Amino acid sequence: MYQQQGKTAKAVESYQRYLAKEPEELKSRLMLGMLYEEMGHAEKAIAEYRAILKKGPDNPIVFLGHSRPTATV
């Protein structure tokens, strides 16, 4: 919702709160990484992509994060 309204910082806060409760939720982690990337926080984005890779190396969502430009994992 926040992301669609151009409120990137609010969207990041929302994903962070959700992931604090549901740390295994890979799609939300991917979205958070993409938001970090959009905000120019490449290191934070890469950290999220690495967390996805660690938690679900066989999950297809890993490849979405891994294909991102900053994802030099």
Helices and strands as residue ranges (DSSP letters): H 8-21, H 26-38, H 42-55, H 61-66
